[in-house]
């Protein structure tokens, strides 16, 4: 299976944000992530890197949550 | 294996842009795609949707190629 783990890029490294991600849809300044169970999470952020072979998606939050 | 096919979103549908994509790295307003052989392609564009289960990445060109 090709699910990925989504990580948030932090000052001190990567923090696991979501497992078993199957889709990522950018919408305006947000990213909508869905996992294999159909759960979804939305963050105000951008994609830093997608690595399909190591099943890893790195995201970066672009706002401090004040929007 | 989890390589994906990258498509460009066109007025009349999707056009295959690159096969066996293993990584996508946004950099400023461009996207750098690499395939399993190490070849890379760069486009001025953005990610529309990433579907890991159907191995499909949809991209959209954001400039007319004049940059």
N, CA and C atoms of all chains as a GROMACS GRO file, in nm:
protein
  402
    1UNK      N    1   0.084  -0.120   0.000
    1UNK     CA    2   0.000   0.000   0.000
    1UNK      C    3   0.088   0.124   0.000
    2UNK      N    4   0.030   0.231  -0.044
    2UNK     CA    5   0.110   0.350  -0.067
    2UNK      C    6   0.070   0.468   0.021
    3UNK      N    7   0.010   0.440   0.133
    3UNK     CA    8  -0.018   0.550   0.224
    3UNK      C    9   0.113   0.614   0.269
    4UNK      N   10   0.103   0.738   0.312
    4UNK     CA   11   0.223   0.808   0.356
    4UNK      C   12   0.202   0.860   0.498
    5UNK      N   13   0.313   0.890   0.562
    5UNK     CA   14   0.306   0.962   0.689
    5UNK      C   15   0.328   1.109   0.661
    6UNK      N   16   0.246   1.193   0.720
    6UNK     CA   17   0.262   1.337   0.702
    6UNK      C   18   0.327   1.394   0.827
    7UNK      N   19   0.430   1.471   0.807
    7UNK     CA   20   0.505   1.532   0.917
    7UNK      C   21   0.496   1.684   0.905
    8UNK      N   22   0.501   1.750   1.018
    8UNK     CA   23   0.513   1.895   1.019
    8UNK      C   24   0.659   1.930   1.043
    9UNK      N   25   0.709   2.022   0.962
    9UNK     CA   26   0.846   2.068   0.978
    9UNK      C   27   0.850   2.170   1.091
   10UNK      N   28   0.928   2.138   1.193
   10UNK     CA   29   0.942   2.228   1.308
   10UNK      C   30   1.086   2.273   1.318
   11UNK      N   31   1.110   2.368   1.404
   11UNK     CA   32   1.247   2.419   1.421
   11UNK      C   33   1.344   2.307   1.455
   12UNK      N   34   1.297   2.215   1.539
   12UNK     CA   35   1.388   2.110   1.587
   12UNK      C   36   1.367   1.976   1.518
   13UNK      N   37   1.306   1.977   1.402
   13UNK     CA   38   1.291   1.851   1.328
   13UNK      C   39   1.150   1.830   1.278
   14UNK      N   40   1.116   1.704   1.261
   14UNK     CA   41   0.985   1.670   1.206
   14UNK      C   42   0.895   1.612   1.314
   15UNK      N   43   0.768   1.652   1.310
   15UNK     CA   44   0.670   1.604   1.408
   15UNK      C   45   0.561   1.531   1.331
   16UNK      N   46   0.532   1.408   1.370
   16UNK     CA   47   0.428   1.331   1.300
   16UNK      C   48   0.294   1.401   1.312
   17UNK      N   49   0.228   1.422   1.199
   17UNK     CA   50   0.100   1.493   1.198
   17UNK      C   51  -0.015   1.397   1.169
   18UNK      N   52   0.007   1.304   1.077
   18UNK     CA   53  -0.103   1.214   1.039
   18UNK      C   54  -0.043   1.090   0.972
   19UNK      N   55  -0.102   0.975   1.004
   19UNK     CA   56  -0.055   0.850   0.944
   19UNK      C   57  -0.154   0.803   0.837
   20UNK      N   58  -0.106   0.713   0.753
   20UNK     CA   59  -0.192   0.648   0.653
   20UNK      C   60  -0.263   0.749   0.562
   21UNK      N   61  -0.192   0.854   0.527
   21UNK     CA   62  -0.250   0.956   0.440
   21UNK      C   63  -0.263   0.900   0.298
   22UNK      N   64  -0.381   0.918   0.241
   22UNK     CA   65  -0.401   0.869   0.104
   22UNK      C   66  -0.426   0.982   0.004
   23UNK      N   67  -0.464   1.099   0.054
   23UNK     CA   68  -0.479   1.209  -0.041
   23UNK      C   69  -0.449   1.343   0.024
   24UNK      N   70  -0.397   1.431  -0.058
   24UNK     CA   71  -0.367   1.567  -0.014
   24UNK      C   72  -0.422   1.661  -0.119
   25UNK      N   73  -0.504   1.754  -0.076
   25UNK     CA   74  -0.564   1.849  -0.169
   25UNK      C   75  -0.540   1.991  -0.120
   26UNK      N   76  -0.455   2.066  -0.190
   26UNK     CA   77  -0.439   2.207  -0.153
   26UNK      C   78  -0.565   2.285  -0.190
   27UNK      N   79  -0.608   2.372  -0.102
   27UNK     CA   80  -0.726   2.454  -0.132
   27UNK      C   81  -0.702   2.591  -0.072
   28UNK      N   82  -0.686   2.690  -0.158
   28UNK     CA   83  -0.642   2.822  -0.115
   28UNK      C   84  -0.514   2.806  -0.033
   29UNK      N   85  -0.513   2.854   0.089
   29UNK     CA   86  -0.389   2.843   0.166
   29UNK      C   87  -0.390   2.725   0.262
   30UNK      N   88  -0.489   2.636   0.247
   30UNK     CA   89  -0.494   2.520   0.336
   30UNK      C   90  -0.462   2.391   0.260
   31UNK      N   91  -0.431   2.289   0.337
   31UNK     CA   92  -0.412   2.156   0.282
   31UNK      C   93  -0.512   2.063   0.350
   32UNK      N   94  -0.583   1.988   0.270
   32UNK     CA   95  -0.678   1.891   0.325
   32UNK      C   96  -0.618   1.751   0.308
   33UNK      N   97  -0.594   1.684   0.418
   33UNK     CA   98  -0.536   1.550   0.415
   33UNK      C   99  -0.643   1.450   0.453
   34UNK      N  100  -0.646   1.338   0.381
   34UNK     CA  101  -0.738   1.231   0.418
   34UNK      C  102  -0.659   1.104   0.442
   35UNK      N  103  -0.703   1.027   0.542
   35UNK     CA  104  -0.637   0.901   0.566
   35UNK      C  105  -0.721   0.786   0.512
   36UNK      N  106  -0.668   0.666   0.527
   36UNK     CA  107  -0.728   0.550   0.463
   36UNK      C  108  -0.865   0.516   0.523
   37UNK      N  109  -0.891   0.566   0.643
   37UNK     CA  110  -1.021   0.542   0.707
   37UNK      C  111  -1.123   0.649   0.672
   38UNK      N  112  -1.079   0.748   0.594
   38UNK     CA  113  -1.172   0.854   0.555
   38UNK      C  114  -1.169   0.976   0.645
   39UNK      N  115  -1.089   0.967   0.751
   39UNK     CA  116  -1.075   1.086   0.838
   39UNK      C  117  -1.000   1.194   0.762
   40UNK      N  118  -1.033   1.319   0.793
   40UNK     CA  119  -0.958   1.426   0.728
   40UNK      C  120  -0.910   1.528   0.828
   41UNK      N  121  -0.800   1.590   0.794
   41UNK     CA  122  -0.744   1.699   0.874
   41UNK      C  123  -0.709   1.812   0.779
   42UNK      N  124  -0.732   1.933   0.825
   42UNK     CA  125  -0.700   2.049   0.742
   42UNK      C  126  -0.601   2.136   0.818
   43UNK      N  127  -0.499   2.178   0.749
   43UNK     CA  128  -0.406   2.273   0.812
   43UNK      C  129  -0.384   2.391   0.721
   44UNK      N  130  -0.354   2.503   0.783
   44UNK     CA  131  -0.310   2.621   0.712
   44UNK      C  132  -0.161   2.599   0.688
   45UNK      N  133  -0.126   2.560   0.567
   45UNK     CA  134   0.015   2.529   0.546
   45UNK      C  135   0.046   2.499   0.403
   46UNK      N  136   0.169   2.457   0.382
   46UNK     CA  137   0.212   2.424   0.246
   46UNK      C  138   0.294   2.296   0.247
   47UNK      N  139   0.306   2.238   0.129
   47UNK     CA  140   0.385   2.117   0.113
   47UNK      C  141   0.532   2.154   0.098
   48UNK      N  142   0.616   2.091   0.177
   48UNK     CA  143   0.761   2.115   0.166
   48UNK      C  144   0.824   2.011   0.073
   49UNK      N  145   0.780   1.886   0.089
   49UNK     CA  146   0.839   1.779   0.009
   49UNK      C  147   0.750   1.656   0.014
   50UNK      N  148   0.742   1.588  -0.099
   50UNK     CA  149   0.670   1.461  -0.104
   50UNK      C  150   0.768   1.355  -0.151
   51UNK      N  151   0.785   1.252  -0.071
   51UNK     CA  152   0.871   1.141  -0.110
   51UNK      C  153   0.788   1.015  -0.114
   52UNK      N  154   0.764   0.966  -0.235
   52UNK     CA  155   0.672   0.852  -0.248
   52UNK      C  156   0.738   0.720  -0.211
   53UNK      N  157   0.869   0.710  -0.233
   53UNK     CA  158   0.935   0.582  -0.204
   53UNK      C  159   0.950   0.560  -0.054
   54UNK      N  160   0.972   0.668   0.019
   54UNK     CA  161   0.981   0.652   0.165
   54UNK      C  162   0.851   0.691   0.235
   55UNK      N  163   0.744   0.708   0.157
   55UNK     CA  164   0.609   0.725   0.211
   55UNK      C  165   0.604   0.842   0.309
   56UNK      N  166   0.660   0.952   0.268
   56UNK     CA  167   0.678   1.063   0.360
   56UNK      C  168   0.636   1.194   0.296
   57UNK      N  169   0.551   1.267   0.363
   57UNK     CA  170   0.509   1.398   0.316
   57UNK      C  171   0.547   1.498   0.425
   58UNK      N  172   0.620   1.601   0.388
   58UNK     CA  173   0.660   1.702   0.486
   58UNK      C  174   0.581   1.830   0.458
   59UNK      N  175   0.516   1.879   0.562
   59UNK     CA  176   0.433   1.999   0.552
   59UNK      C  177   0.489   2.107   0.643
   60UNK      N  178   0.452   2.229   0.614
   60UNK     CA  179   0.496   2.340   0.700
   60UNK      C  180   0.376   2.430   0.726
   61UNK      N  181   0.353   2.461   0.850
   61UNK     CA  182   0.242   2.549   0.884
   61UNK      C  183   0.279   2.692   0.847
   62UNK      N  184   0.188   2.760   0.778
   62UNK     CA  185   0.221   2.895   0.731
   62UNK      C  186   0.155   3.004   0.813
   63UNK      N  187   0.064   2.967   0.903
   63UNK     CA  188   0.007   3.070   0.989
   63UNK      C  189   0.021   3.024   1.133
   64UNK      N  190   0.003   3.114   1.226
   64UNK     CA  191   0.011   3.077   1.367
   64UNK      C  192  -0.126   3.039   1.421
   65UNK      N  193  -0.220   3.022   1.332
   65UNK     CA  194  -0.351   2.979   1.376
   65UNK      C  195  -0.445   3.094   1.407
   66UNK      N  196  -0.409   3.214   1.362
   66UNK     CA  197  -0.492   3.330   1.392
   66UNK      C  198  -0.592   3.362   1.281
   67UNK      N  199  -0.593   3.282   1.177
   67UNK     CA  200  -0.683   3.315   1.066
   67UNK      C  201  -0.823   3.262   1.092
   68UNK      N  202   0.538  -0.099  -0.552
   68UNK     CA  203   0.608   0.030  -0.556
   68UNK      C  204   0.506   0.143  -0.560
   69UNK      N  205   0.550   0.258  -0.519
   69UNK     CA  206   0.455   0.367  -0.497
   69UNK      C  207   0.479   0.488  -0.588
   70UNK      N  208   0.544   0.465  -0.698
   70UNK     CA  209   0.559   0.575  -0.792
   70UNK      C  210   0.422   0.622  -0.838
   71UNK      N  211   0.416   0.748  -0.881
   71UNK     CA  212   0.289   0.802  -0.927
   71UNK      C  213   0.303   0.854  -1.070
   72UNK      N  214   0.189   0.869  -1.133
   72UNK     CA  215   0.187   0.939  -1.261
   72UNK      C  216   0.147   1.084  -1.235
   73UNK      N  217   0.220   1.176  -1.297
   73UNK     CA  218   0.186   1.318  -1.281
   73UNK      C  219   0.114   1.364  -1.408
   74UNK      N  220   0.002   1.428  -1.386
   74UNK     CA  221  -0.080   1.479  -1.497
   74UNK      C  222  -0.090   1.630  -1.489
   75UNK      N  223  -0.102   1.694  -1.603
   75UNK     CA  224  -0.132   1.836  -1.606
   75UNK      C  225  -0.281   1.854  -1.631
   76UNK      N  226  -0.340   1.941  -1.551
   76UNK     CA  227  -0.482   1.970  -1.567
   76UNK      C  228  -0.499   2.069  -1.683
   77UNK      N  229  -0.572   2.026  -1.784
   77UNK     CA  230  -0.597   2.111  -1.901
   77UNK      C  231  -0.746   2.137  -1.910
   78UNK      N  232  -0.780   2.230  -1.998
   78UNK     CA  233  -0.923   2.262  -2.015
   78UNK      C  234  -1.006   2.139  -2.048
   79UNK      N  235  -0.948   2.053  -2.131
   79UNK     CA  236  -1.024   1.937  -2.177
   79UNK      C  237  -0.988   1.807  -2.107
   80UNK      N  238  -0.927   1.819  -1.990
   80UNK     CA  239  -0.898   1.697  -1.916
   80UNK      C  240  -0.756   1.692  -1.866
   81UNK      N  241  -0.706   1.572  -1.845
   81UNK     CA  242  -0.572   1.555  -1.789
   81UNK      C  243  -0.476   1.506  -1.897
   82UNK      N  244  -0.355   1.562  -1.894
   82UNK     CA  245  -0.252   1.523  -1.990
   82UNK      C  246  -0.134   1.465  -1.912
   83UNK      N  247  -0.090   1.346  -1.951
   83UNK     CA  248   0.021   1.283  -1.880
   83UNK      C  249   0.147   1.369  -1.892
   84UNK      N  250   0.208   1.400  -1.779
   84UNK     CA  251   0.327   1.485  -1.780
   84UNK      C  252   0.453   1.405  -1.749
   85UNK      N  253   0.443   1.310  -1.655
   85UNK     CA  254   0.562   1.235  -1.615
   85UNK      C  255   0.518   1.105  -1.548
   86UNK      N  256   0.590   0.997  -1.578
   86UNK     CA  257   0.559   0.869  -1.516
   86UNK      C  258   0.662   0.836  -1.408
   87UNK      N  259   0.627   0.742  -1.323
   87UNK     CA  260   0.720   0.689  -1.222
   87UNK      C  261   0.778   0.798  -1.133
   88UNK      N  262   0.694   0.896  -1.099
   88UNK     CA  263   0.739   1.006  -1.013
   88UNK      C  264   0.760   0.954  -0.870
   89UNK      N  265   0.873   0.986  -0.813
   89UNK     CA  266   0.900   0.942  -0.676
   89UNK      C  267   0.910   1.058  -0.577
   90UNK      N  268   0.934   1.179  -0.629
   90UNK     CA  269   0.936   1.291  -0.535
   90UNK      C  270   0.891   1.420  -0.602
   91UNK      N  271   0.828   1.503  -0.522
   91UNK     CA  272   0.781   1.633  -0.568
   91UNK      C  273   0.824   1.735  -0.464
   92UNK      N  274   0.895   1.836  -0.509
   92UNK     CA  275   0.942   1.940  -0.417
   92UNK      C  276   0.902   2.077  -0.469
   93UNK      N  277   0.809   2.142  -0.400
   93UNK     CA  278   0.776   2.280  -0.439
   93UNK      C  279   0.892   2.372  -0.402
   94UNK      N  280   0.924   2.462  -0.492
   94UNK     CA  281   1.031   2.559  -0.463
   94UNK      C  282   0.991   2.691  -0.525
   95UNK      N  283   0.962   2.788  -0.440
   95UNK     CA  284   0.904   2.913  -0.486
   95UNK      C  285   0.779   2.882  -0.567
   96UNK      N  286   0.773   2.926  -0.690
   96UNK     CA  287   0.651   2.900  -0.768
   96UNK      C  288   0.667   2.781  -0.862
   97UNK      N  289   0.775   2.705  -0.845
   97UNK     CA  290   0.794   2.589  -0.933
   97UNK      C  291   0.777   2.459  -0.855
   98UNK      N  292   0.758   2.353  -0.931
   98UNK     CA  293   0.755   2.219  -0.874
   98UNK      C  294   0.866   2.138  -0.940
   99UNK      N  295   0.946   2.072  -0.860
   99UNK     CA  296   1.052   1.987  -0.913
   99UNK      C  297   1.009   1.842  -0.894
  100UNK      N  298   0.993   1.771  -1.004
  100UNK     CA  299   0.952   1.630  -0.998
  100UNK      C  300   1.070   1.543  -1.035
  101UNK      N  301   1.086   1.434  -0.962
  101UNK     CA  302   1.190   1.338  -0.996
  101UNK      C  303   1.128   1.202  -1.019
  102UNK      N  304   1.182   1.130  -1.118
  102UNK     CA  305   1.130   0.995  -1.140
  102UNK      C  306   1.227   0.893  -1.084
  103UNK      N  307   1.189   0.766  -1.098
  103UNK     CA  308   1.263   0.659  -1.032
  103UNK      C  309   1.403   0.641  -1.090
  104UNK      N  310   1.424   0.692  -1.210
  104UNK     CA  311   1.556   0.682  -1.274
  104UNK      C  312   1.645   0.803  -1.240
  105UNK      N  313   1.589   0.897  -1.165
  105UNK     CA  314   1.668   1.013  -1.126
  105UNK      C  315   1.650   1.133  -1.217
  106UNK      N  316   1.573   1.115  -1.323
  106UNK     CA  317   1.545   1.227  -1.412
  106UNK      C  318   1.457   1.328  -1.339
  107UNK      N  319   1.474   1.454  -1.373
  107UNK     CA  320   1.387   1.551  -1.310
  107UNK      C  321   1.327   1.647  -1.411
  108UNK      N  322   1.210   1.695  -1.377
  108UNK     CA  323   1.142   1.795  -1.459
  108UNK      C  324   1.094   1.904  -1.365
  109UNK      N  325   1.101   2.026  -1.413
  109UNK     CA  326   1.056   2.140  -1.333
  109UNK      C  327   0.948   2.213  -1.410
  110UNK      N  328   0.840   2.244  -1.342
  110UNK     CA  329   0.738   2.327  -1.406
  110UNK      C  330   0.700   2.443  -1.316
  111UNK      N  331   0.657   2.548  -1.380
  111UNK     CA  332   0.599   2.661  -1.308
  111UNK      C  333   0.454   2.622  -1.284
  112UNK      N  334   0.424   2.581  -1.164
  112UNK     CA  335   0.289   2.533  -1.143
  112UNK      C  336   0.260   2.501  -0.999
  113UNK      N  337   0.143   2.444  -0.978
  113UNK     CA  338   0.104   2.408  -0.842
  113UNK      C  339   0.038   2.272  -0.841
  114UNK      N  340   0.032   2.216  -0.721
  114UNK     CA  341  -0.032   2.085  -0.703
  114UNK      C  342  -0.182   2.105  -0.688
  115UNK      N  343  -0.259   2.031  -0.766
  115UNK     CA  344  -0.405   2.037  -0.755
  115UNK      C  345  -0.455   1.928  -0.662
  116UNK      N  346  -0.397   1.809  -0.674
  116UNK     CA  347  -0.443   1.696  -0.594
  116UNK      C  348  -0.339   1.585  -0.596
  117UNK      N  349  -0.324   1.520  -0.483
  117UNK     CA  350  -0.237   1.404  -0.475
  117UNK      C  351  -0.320   1.287  -0.427
  118UNK      N  352  -0.324   1.182  -0.506
  118UNK     CA  353  -0.396   1.062  -0.466
  118UNK      C  354  -0.299   0.946  -0.459
  119UNK      N  355  -0.269   0.903  -0.338
  119UNK     CA  356  -0.165   0.802  -0.324
  119UNK      C  357  -0.215   0.662  -0.358
  120UNK      N  358  -0.342   0.637  -0.335
  120UNK     CA  359  -0.392   0.501  -0.363
  120UNK      C  360  -0.404   0.475  -0.512
  121UNK      N  361  -0.439   0.579  -0.587
  121UNK     CA  362  -0.445   0.559  -0.732
  121UNK      C  363  -0.320   0.613  -0.802
  122UNK      N  364  -0.218   0.644  -0.723
  122UNK     CA  365  -0.086   0.678  -0.779
  122UNK      C  366  -0.096   0.792  -0.879
  123UNK      N  367  -0.164   0.895  -0.839
  123UNK     CA  368  -0.195   1.001  -0.934
  123UNK      C  369  -0.171   1.138  -0.871
  124UNK      N  370  -0.094   1.218  -0.940
  124UNK     CA  371  -0.069   1.355  -0.896
  124UNK      C  372  -0.118   1.448  -1.006
  125UNK      N  373  -0.203   1.542  -0.970
  125UNK     CA  374  -0.255   1.636  -1.069
  125UNK      C  375  -0.192   1.773  -1.043
  126UNK      N  376  -0.133   1.828  -1.150
  126UNK     CA  377  -0.065   1.957  -1.141
  126UNK      C  378  -0.134   2.056  -1.233
  127UNK      N  379  -0.112   2.183  -1.207
  127UNK     CA  380  -0.168   2.286  -1.293
  127UNK      C  381  -0.058   2.388  -1.320
  128UNK      N  382  -0.040   2.421  -1.446
  128UNK     CA  383   0.060   2.521  -1.481
  128UNK      C  384   0.005   2.658  -1.446
  129UNK      N  385   0.089   2.739  -1.378
  129UNK     CA  386   0.041   2.869  -1.333
  129UNK      C  387   0.095   2.985  -1.417
  130UNK      N  388   0.187   2.955  -1.506
  130UNK     CA  389   0.233   3.062  -1.595
  130UNK      C  390   0.217   3.012  -1.737
  131UNK      N  391   0.228   3.103  -1.832
  131UNK     CA  392   0.217   3.065  -1.972
  131UNK      C  393   0.352   3.031  -2.032
  132UNK      N  394   0.451   3.017  -1.945
  132UNK     CA  395   0.581   2.977  -1.993
  132UNK      C  396   0.669   3.093  -2.036
  133UNK      N  397   0.633   3.212  -1.992
  133UNK     CA  398   0.712   3.329  -2.031
  133UNK      C  399   0.820   3.365  -1.930
  134UNK      N  400   0.830   3.288  -1.824
  134UNK     CA  401   0.930   3.324  -1.722
  134UNK      C  402   1.068   3.271  -1.760
   0.00000   0.00000   0.00000
